[in-house]
Structures are given as structure tokens and as C-alpha cells.
Amino acid sequence: MGATGTENGVAAGFERFVQACEECWPADQARPIAITRAPGRLDCMGGMADYSGALALQMPIDRAAYVAVGRRADQRIHVAIAGPVPEGEPARHEWPISLYYQSDGQFVLPAGLRRTFEGCPWGRHISGVMLALLDSGEVPHLAGGLTLVLRSDIPIRAGLASSAAIQVAVAKAVLAALGIDLDSRRIIETCRTANVEVVGAEPGLVDHVTCLLGQADRLLQVRCQPDEVLGHLSLPQEVIFAGVDIGTRSPIYAQRYAENRVASLLGKCLIDRMLGQSGRPGDPSGGYLANISPNEYVRRFRNELPVKIKGKDFASRFGPPTAFDGHLDPDCIYKVRSRTEHHIYENDRTHRLMERLARARRTGERDALVEAGELMYASHWSYGQRCGMTSIETDLLVNAIRQRGAARGLYGAKVTGGGCGGTVAVLMANTAQAHDALSEACREFAGKTGLKPQVLVGSSPGAMEFGHRTLD
């Protein structure tokens, strides 16, 4: 989508939100003073290897979370959802500002706040961001209270950063309402704190960065050490990344993701010990697993890592893992070698994908796009064979896309984010022929699975570029 198309899409989405907001804004409250917006994001490569220091290539999508905010005078927080809500959850929720404080004046513990919102899970995102802002010292108080109206059209449980977008939009809205200017790094840290400590999600490094700092139609390049933004990569002409939300995700996704994360951290722990015992100068990892080259990994480390091992056997054989940011389950079988090497190879693939896309833009070489697509297929294979993080459904869709191939403008496809269903990223020509081929692949997939895949095309700016807007 060109610049004009992107701007028109954002403007139309803004107007739809304003209309929805006016319909559910409390009649006894003054009109909202600011509206913020944060897009979802498509993980095009490298996202699951973020905690290993990999390069991640992320595209902000045209779906977004919007938040309108206004000041109150009754010391309460009132939140309404303008649109569909998850089944069994309320469309409105209200709580006193005093909820954030204990009787001794100290801030409430995050775990306690999480329990308070057990019946309203979406409230954890909003209340968690507010607690993190207060606890950081960046926001001294919440004035007399706040009214917020939230609407998001980002598919949930699809690996598109729907939660991160809400958190970023809420943080920007609260800051705008209170007249506080906070730099992007502090906003990202605040949202991550809320996501881990109150929502209870696994730590991630790229979601909030992309929702906040993404640029329309450009790949955000994040070197996750821990979150260095290297720049924004423009795609070749008439080439886009599309997402296909397949409409389902494995219920054991979170468990499998956590086990994969711990297994790769165990691999990093063993590699660190080998380096310490070798007496050879220099650490090729620089503190990050992804910095080890595939050649160095095969030559020095691969055969020394256990293929699989129980947590209790790891502890008895190697001793307790050091500098370990994870929970070691004594009875869980960790597939250390394959999970470790996925991160090393994925980082290498991501750098090569970036180079192929840059070359295709510079020279117009179609072969570079074909090579980029093959790297995506290799990543998808690694998700499944090295990590067990694909699914029957994503494999079916990726295979259907690959069968139609580059001749019809479909260069490559892979599962995104943490995998196990969710969304498939597609590198494709922005032509009628390619869009028809993708639609055909989706129809074939739907016929085999009974699912209704949703194709997502288009991009939009991150929350920092959008800023905040007021109602006339």
C-alpha cells in the first residue's frame, strides 16, 4: 500500500473509532482529551529468537488498538470496550485509584493486581500499564481518575501483538492525558513490565518496540541485544508481506513456548561453561546465543550438547544453571540441542533474508526474492522440526502457498511469532495474480480444515509517529 493509501486507511480507522467512542462514552463525563493508536505487527523473521539476541524483522500491520482518554474527578478508573469482547468478559469495568496502593501507602504487588482482574482478563493490560507507570516514578499520580474507551480490530491469539498494541496505546493515552512526555525506551520498559508481572505473559523483546516505533510499509530491524533498533528497511517495489490468520492456535502453545525457551537457555548455559573451561580467549557469543555463527556452533559446541535431558538430570549432571532466566522443571524433558541450534540458524537466516530483500530493491533481481522466500520456508521447517512449534494447519497452508510458488508471485511463507498456529507470514508480489494465488491457497486450506483464514494486507505507522489526537 502506498503512502496515500496508508494515510487514508489510518484516517478511516480513526473516524470509525471516534464514532464508536461517542456511542459508549459515559454521558456524565467530559469529552475525551486525547486519542492514541498502536498497530499490531507481523513477525516476518526472527521473532521467536528474540531472547537469544537475534535480529528480528517486523512489519506493523494496518490493524490497530485505539484508546480515547478523559480526566475524571471521582478518583476512579472507568474503562469501556467499544466493540466485541471476549466471551464471558465484561464490556465495562471500573475500579478506584486506591486499588493501586496497599494500606501502608506502598504500591500493590503485581500478582495481587493480577488476581483482582481474574474475571476481566483484558483489564490486566490496562491496570498493569497504569501500575507500571506509577511504580516507575514517571507518573506521580493518576490525577482525579481517568475514563478510557478501547477498541481493537487486531485478531487475538494470532501472534499479531494484539496485547502489546493495547498496552502501548494505553500507555500513550495515559501520558497524553496527564501531560507527561516519556521517551520510547521508558514506554517500552513500562509495557513489558505490565505484560510480564501483571498479565503473566512470557517476556518478549520485539512486540512493543514494533507497535511503538514501526513505520508503515517498512521492516523494522531490531537487534535484540536487548532491543537495538538498526533501522527501517523499505521493501522492493511491488513486493509486500501479507499475513494469513488461520483462525486457530494450539491450547498448549504457552507451555510449549516456555519449554522451548528454557531448552535454548540451557544450551546457552552449557556453551558458556565450555567457553570458560576451554581456556581459549574470546567469546563468540558476546553474551548472546544468536551471535554464534552456524559454522562455529557445529565445530565447537553441537556435539557437546545433550539431544534431550530431564530438568533434574541436567541439574545433577551439570549442576544448577547459572545466570538463568527461566524455571527448570525437574520432570520436563528438554530438547536442548535442536532448540539451541534453531536460534543460531534463525539469526543467520534473518540476516540473509534482509540482504536478499535489500538486493532485490537495489537491483530488481527476481532471483533475490526467490532466495528470500526459500529462507522463509527454511525457517518454517526449523520451527516444526527443531522446535515443534508449527501445527498441522500452518503446515497445510504453507505447503499450499509453496505449491503455487514464485511463478504466481508467492515467494515464501512461514509461521510467525511463537508458532503453534496463529498467523502465517507471506512474502509476495503486490499484483492481482499473486493475490488471486493466495486466495486460492486459502480456499484450498479452508476446504481441508473447515477453518476460515483471514488475509491481512496493508501497513500503518507505530504509536510514536501517530502521536495523540484530539476531537474537534
N, C-alpha and C positions, 0 to 999 in steps of 0.2 A: 504494500500500500504506500502510495506517495505521501509527501508531506501534507498536501491539501486534504487527501482522503483521511489521514490520521487525525488532523485537526478537526475535520467535520465529524468524525466518529466520536472524538472526545467531547465535542460541543453537544452532540446529540445525547450522549450518555449523561452529561451534566444536566441538561434540560429535563430528561426523564426523571433523574433523581430529585431535582427541585420540585417537580410536580408531585412525586410520591412523598417527599418530605412534608410538603404543605398539607397533604391529606392526613398525616398522622402526627404532626407536631402538636404538642399539648396546647389547648386553646387558652389556658391561663398563663402561658409563658410568653415572654418577648420573643420576637423572631430570631432565628439563628444569626450569629455574627460571623461565622466562617464555615466554609465547606472545603474539605480536603478529599483527595483521591489517591489511591495507590493501586497499581496494576498487579495482576498475577504474573507469573513468569514460567517460561518453558525452558526446562533444562535440556540444552542441546548436546552437551557432552561434559563429563567430568563431575557432575553434581554429587554423586554418591561417594566420591573420593575426597570430598572437601576436607574432612577431618584428618586426612593424611597429607594435606598440603598441596593437593593437585591444582592444576589450572582448571577452571570451570568456565564454560561458555554459556551464557544465559541470555534469553530474549524476553523482554517484557511483552506481555500479550495485550490485546485490546479489551479484555475483561478486567473489571476492577472493583475494589471496595470503595464506597463513598461514605463519608461521615459529615453530618452537619452538627454544629455545636452552638449552644447558647448558654448564657450565665443565668443562675438562679439565686434566690435569696433565702432558701429554706434549709440550707445545709444538707442537701440530698443530691444523689446522682440518679437521674431518670434516663433510661435507655429504651428506645423502641426500634424494632426491626421493620423496615419498610419493604416488605416483600416476603417470600416464602421463608419459613423457619423449619429447622429440622424437626422431624416427628417427635412429639412428646415434650417439646421445649416451648417456653412461653414467648409471645411476641413482644412483651414489655417486661421490664424488670426495674425495680427501684430499691435503693439502699441508702442509708445515712453515711455521711462522710466519716462519722465516728467509727465505722466498720474497719477503717484502716489503722486504728490505734488500739493498743491494749490499755488496761486500766492505769498502768504506770506511765502512760504517755509514749511508750515505745511503739514502733510500728508492729502491726500484726505479722505473725510469721507467714511466709508464702503458703506453706502446707495447710495452715488454718484457713486461709482465704480460699484455697482450692476446695476444701471441704464445704465451705459456706455456699459455693456455687455448684454443688453436686447436681442439683436439679435444673440448673441452667448453664450447661457447659459453655455456650457462647459468651456468657458473662465473665468467664475466667479470662478471656482475651482482653476484655475492656478493663475489668477491675485490676488485672495483673499489670497492665501497662501503667495505670494510674499509681498503683503501689510502687512500681519500679521507679517512676518519675519522682515520687515523694522521697523514697529511700535514697535515691541518688543525690539528693540535695539540690538538684537543678530546679525543682518546683517546690517552693516553700510551703504552699498550701493550695487547696482547690477552691479558694475564694468562698463564695456562698453556696457553691454547688454548681452542677452542670446538667444540662439536658443534651442528650445525643440521639440522633437518628442515624441508623446504619442501614445500608443496602449494599449487597454484593451479588454480582452475576458470575463470579468465578466458580466453576464446578468444585464441589467439596470432595475430599477423599480421592482426588485425581492427581496428586503430585504437582499441582499448579500454584502452590504457595498461597492458597486461599486464606489460611490463618495468618501468615506473615503480612499479607496485604491489609487485613483488618487491623492488626496491631500497629503497623506503620501509619495507616490513616487515622487511627485513634490518637496515637502519639502526636502527630502533626496537628490534629484538631484541638487537643487539649492545650498544646503550646500556643497555638494561634489565639485561643480564647483568653489565655492568661497573659498574652503579650510577651512571651518568652522566646528568644531566638536561641536555638540549640544547633550545634554543628551535626553533620551527618553521622560521624562516628559515635557521638553520645546517644543519638536517637537509635542507632543500630544496637548498641550495647544495652540500652533500656529495653528494647523489644525482645532481644534474646533472653535477657533476664526473666522477663514476664513469661516467655514461651517455655523456658526450662523449669523455672521454680514454681510458677502458679498453674500454667496449663499442664505441665508434666510431660512435655514432648522431648524427644531426643534433641541434643544440641545440633544445630546446623549453621553453616557459615555463609551460604550464598543467598538464601531466600530473601532476608530483609535487605541485604545490600542491593539486590536487583529491584525489589519493589520501591526502594528509595531513590536509587541512583541510575536506574536504567534509562536508556534513550530509545525513542521509537525507531524501529526497523534497523537497529544496530545491536550486535552481540556485545554484551558486557563481558569483559575479560577479567576474571577475578583469580588472582593467585592466592590461594587460601592458606597464607602463612603470616597471620591468620586470615586477613581479608584485604589484601593489597589490590586495589583496582588498577589494572595495567592500561586500560583504555577501552575504547568502543570501536568495534570492527564493522565497517559497512559491508553488506553482502554484495556479491556480483549483481549486475543488472539483470532484472527479470528472474531472480532467484529468491526464494523465501524459505523460512522454516514454518511449517504448519504443525499443529498438534491435533491428535485424534484421541479424545477421551472415550475409552471403550465402555465406560459405564459400570465398571466393577473393580473391586480391589480385594485381594485376599484378606480374610479376617485375621490371619496370623502375620500380617505384614510387619507390625511394630515389633513383635517378638523376633521375627527372622532378621529384621534390620539390626536390632540390638545385638543379636548373636554374631552377625557378620562384623559389626563394628568391633566387638570385643576380640574376635578372632584375629582381625588385622592388627589390633593394638598389641596382642600377644606376639604376633610376628615381629612387629617393630621392637618390642621389648627384647626379644631374643637377638635380633640383629644388633641392637645397641650393645648387648653383652658380648657378642662375638667381636665387635669392633674394639671394645675395651680390653679383651683378652688377647687380641692379635698382636698388640704392640706396634702395629703399623700406623704411621701418622695419617691424620686426615679422616674425616667422617664424611663419606659421600652423600649422606642423607641431609646434612645440615640441620639435623633435628626433625626432619620430616621424611616419612616413608616414601612419598611420591618423588623425592629428589634423587632417589637411587635409579640409575638407568637400568633398562632391562638386561643389558649385557653384564653390568656389574652384579646385578641380582643373581643371574644364572651362574656366573663364575664364582662368586664368593659365598652366597647365602642359601640358595634354593634347596640344595640337598641337605642342609643342616636343619631345616625347619620340619617339624612333625607334620605329616599329612593330616592327621586328626588326633585329638587328645582330649580327655575329660579335664574339666577345670581342676578337680582335686589331684589328678595325676600330673598336671602341669605344675601345680604348687609343690608337690613332693619331689618331682624330678628336677625342676629348675629353680625352686624357691619362689616366694611371693613376687609377683611382677612389680617392678619399681616404676615410679613416675607414670602411674597407670590411671587413666581417667575412664574407669568403667567398673562394672560389677562382675566379678568372676563367679559364675555358678558352678559349684563343685561337681554337679551331676550332668552338666551340659557338655555335649561333645562338640568341640570347636574344630572346624576345618581350617587350620592355621595357614597351611601353605597356599592353598588356592585363593583364600580371601586376601592374603597379603599380596600375592602377585597381581590380583586384579587392580589394586590401587597403583602399583608401579606401571603396569602396562596401560592403564587407563590414562594416566597423566601423559605418557608418551603419545598415545593416540590423540589426545586433545590438542597437544602442540602441533602434531602433524595435520590434524583437521584445520586448525587455524591457518597454518601455512598454505594448505591447498585452497582454502577459500580466498585468502589474500592473493594468491597467484591467479586464481580464476578471475577475480575482479580486475587485477592489473593487466592480464593478457587476453582474457576472454577464452582461455583454453577450456574446452568442454571436458577433456580428459581429467583435469584437476578436480572437477565436480564429481566425476565418476569415482575417482580415488577417494574423495571426501566421503562419498556415500558408502564405499567399502569399509572405511574406518568406522562408520556408524553401525554397519552390520556386525563388524568385529566386536564392537562394544556390547551390542545386544547379546551376542554369543557368550561373551565373558560374564555378563550379568547372570545368564542362565547356568552356564557350565561351571564357572568358577565360584559363583556366589549363591546360586539357587534363588535368584531374585526376579526371574521372569515369571510368566504364567502361561498356561495353555492358550488363553485368549490373546495375550500380546504376541506370542509366537505365531499364532494363526494370522493375525493382522500384518505383522512384519513380513511373513512369507508371502502373503497376498500382494503386498506392495512390491516386494522384490521380484515376483513373477512378472509384473508389468514393466518394471525396470526403467533404466535411463533412456531407452529408446522412446518412451512415452513421457519422459520428463520427471520420473520419480527416481532420484539418485540414491537415496538411502533412508533408513528408518531404524529406530532403536527405542526401547523402553526408556522412560525418563525417571529422574529423581531416585527414589528408593525402590522402584520397580514393583513387582508383585501385582501387576495390573496397573490401573490408573491411566496414564496418557502415553501415547507413542509420539515421538518427535519425527517429523518427515522433512528431509531436505528435497526440495522440488523446484521445478521451473514454474514461474508465475504465468502460465499460459492456460488457455481453455483446454487444450489436450491433456495437460498434466492434471488439472483439476478434475476432469472427467475420469481419468485413470484412477485417481484417488477415490472418487465417489464409487467407482466400480469395485475397487478393492474393499471398500467399506460395506457395500451391498453384499458382496460375497461373504464377508465376515459375519454380517448380521444374519444371513441365511444359515450359516453353520452354527451360530451360537445363540440366536434369539435375542441378542443384545442390540441396542440402538446406539451405535457410535456417533459422537458429535465432533464434527470437524471445526477446529478453531484456526482462523486465519486473521492476520492483522496484528498490529503492534501499537504501543502508546507510550507516552513518557512516564518516568518514575515520579514519585511523590515530591521530590525536591524541585524538579522542573515545573510541575503543576502548581506548586505552592499552595496558597489557600485563596479562596474567592469569597466574595460577599454577595448577598442578594440585593438587587436594586430596590 
